[in-house]
Amino acid sequence: MSDAQEIVALLAQLPDAEFAAVVAAASDGRAGLAALHAVALSLTDTLGHVPDVIDVTPDTLPVESYSQSETVGVSGQVGAGPVATGIPVPPAGIPTGPAAGGYTSAGVPTFESVRDKVEQRYGTSQGMGELDRQTPVGRSVEEQWDARAKAARERLDQIRKSMHGNDSE
């Protein structure tokens, strides 16, 4: 068995999350693999949303789109990679489009989805505070806090009076 075959066999045994982390680490800093690196990073963050089986068929992306003549990108840079001419067909069950769960097609959360999530968490926090104050335990804690604050103010007043009393002598 060759070294490459051994590595492939070991990688095949890894769980999806670990495999994505290995791909992200191996493609870090390689300009030609920047797209692969971005995908691997997004998969490590959102692996719970990735289906177990991804349908990869010849209909998904035509083989002729990987011709050697297209290794120079539109900008004229060498190593820009092959240009895919076919349109990939997403597997069934995966939402598509910009509104797919608040993420762009590149897997980046939209500003609106982040803002909605922050607002939802803030609202939940405010509501939990209000509910806590309405329970007997919550009222008891609040009353204890008020009693301690009042005692602290009274003690501070006593200290101030005693200091002013010593200054006048």
Salt bridges, closest charged atoms under 4 A:
ASP28 OD1 - HIS37 NE2 3.59
